[in-house]
Amino acid sequence: MTQPERDIAEMVVEFAAEFIVLGESVEEQENRLAAACSAWNIACETAEIRPMLLDAWIKAIEESDTEQPQEYLADLRTDMEALIHLKLELFPDARYDIRHASLTALDGKTRIEIDADPMD
């Protein structure tokens, strides 16, 4: 993995912290971190394919958790669209493929670690 000029974890926190902390448990925050990283990766793709990638991501969520109401999925889509827009606004030239993200809570502090590779 090549280290970006600016720490990718710092950038993810900057664009997604408000979304991540809405999770009421560490597990929910981890899920929100994963969603934020997916939004980041989608934002790094071309404008033409972003809608298809988001559709596929929402469909995968729907298929993996069939008990989620449609309202939840609609809200999730809205959140993802907002995160994609914010990533593009804050970091338009930062193109890294996030491979893995982890969130650790210890002594009242939360640490986010990200593994990412530069995109061509």
C-alpha positions as CSV (number, residue, x, y, z in Angstrom):
1,M,0.0,0.0,0.0
2,T,1.3,3.4,-0.9
3,Q,0.8,6.1,1.7
4,P,-1.2,9.1,0.4
5,E,0.2,12.6,0.9
6,R,-2.6,13.3,3.4
7,D,-3.7,10.5,5.7
8,I,-6.8,8.9,4.2
9,A,-8.3,8.2,7.6
10,E,-8.2,11.9,8.4
11,M,-10.0,12.7,5.1
12,V,-12.7,10.0,5.8
13,V,-13.2,11.4,9.3
14,E,-13.5,14.9,7.9
15,F,-16.1,14.1,5.3
16,A,-18.1,11.4,7.3
17,A,-17.7,11.9,11.0
18,E,-21.2,13.4,11.5
19,F,-22.6,10.3,9.7
20,I,-20.5,7.8,11.6
21,V,-21.2,9.1,15.1
22,L,-24.9,8.7,14.5
23,G,-24.4,5.0,15.2
24,E,-25.6,4.2,18.7
25,S,-23.1,1.4,19.3
26,V,-19.6,0.6,18.1
27,E,-21.1,-2.0,15.7
28,E,-23.4,0.6,14.2
29,Q,-20.5,3.0,13.9
30,E,-18.5,0.3,12.1
31,N,-21.4,-0.2,9.7
32,R,-21.6,3.5,9.1
33,L,-17.8,3.7,8.5
34,A,-18.1,0.9,6.0
35,A,-20.9,2.8,4.2
36,A,-18.8,6.0,4.2
37,C,-15.9,4.1,2.6
38,S,-18.3,2.7,0.0
39,A,-19.5,6.3,-0.7
40,W,-15.8,7.4,-1.0
41,N,-15.1,4.6,-3.5
42,I,-18.2,5.3,-5.5
43,A,-17.3,9.0,-5.6
44,C,-13.8,8.2,-7.0
45,E,-15.5,6.7,-10.1
46,T,-16.7,8.6,-13.1
47,A,-19.9,10.5,-12.9
48,E,-21.5,8.3,-15.5
49,I,-21.2,5.1,-13.5
50,R,-21.7,6.4,-10.0
51,P,-25.5,6.0,-10.1
52,M,-25.1,2.4,-11.2
53,L,-22.6,1.6,-8.5
54,L,-24.9,3.2,-5.9
55,D,-27.9,1.2,-7.2
56,A,-25.8,-2.0,-6.9
57,W,-24.6,-1.1,-3.4
58,I,-28.2,-0.4,-2.2
59,K,-29.4,-3.6,-3.8
60,A,-26.7,-5.6,-2.0
61,I,-27.8,-4.1,1.3
62,E,-31.4,-4.9,0.6
63,E,-30.5,-8.5,-0.3
64,S,-28.3,-9.0,2.7
65,D,-30.9,-7.7,5.1
66,T,-34.4,-8.4,3.7
67,E,-36.1,-7.2,6.9
68,Q,-35.1,-3.5,6.3
69,P,-38.1,-1.4,5.4
70,Q,-38.0,0.5,2.1
71,E,-38.0,3.8,4.0
72,Y,-34.7,2.8,5.6
73,L,-33.2,2.0,2.2
74,A,-34.5,5.4,0.8
75,D,-32.9,7.2,3.7
76,L,-29.7,5.2,3.2
77,R,-29.6,6.2,-0.4
78,T,-30.1,9.9,0.5
79,D,-27.2,9.6,3.1
80,M,-24.9,8.0,0.5
81,E,-25.7,10.6,-2.1
82,A,-24.9,13.3,0.4
83,L,-21.6,11.6,1.4
84,I,-20.6,11.2,-2.3
85,H,-21.3,14.8,-2.9
86,L,-19.4,15.9,0.1
87,K,-16.4,13.7,-0.8
88,L,-16.3,15.3,-4.2
89,E,-16.6,18.8,-2.8
90,L,-13.9,18.4,-0.1
91,F,-11.5,16.1,-1.9
92,P,-12.1,16.2,-5.6
93,D,-8.6,15.0,-6.5
94,A,-8.1,12.4,-3.8
95,R,-8.5,9.1,-5.6
96,Y,-7.8,6.2,-3.4
97,D,-9.5,2.8,-3.4
98,I,-10.4,2.0,0.2
99,R,-9.8,-1.7,0.7
100,H,-10.4,-2.0,4.5
101,A,-11.5,0.2,7.3
102,S,-11.7,-0.4,11.0
103,L,-13.0,1.5,14.0
104,T,-11.7,0.9,17.5
105,A,-13.1,2.5,20.6
106,L,-10.8,2.5,23.7
107,D,-10.9,4.7,26.8
108,G,-13.6,7.0,25.3
109,K,-11.6,7.6,22.1
110,T,-12.4,6.3,18.7
111,R,-9.6,5.5,16.3
112,I,-10.2,4.8,12.6
113,E,-7.7,3.0,10.4
114,I,-7.9,2.8,6.7
115,D,-6.1,0.7,4.1
116,A,-6.2,2.3,0.7
117,D,-4.4,2.1,-2.7
118,P,-4.0,5.0,-5.1
119,M,-6.3,4.7,-8.2
120,D,-4.9,5.1,-11.7
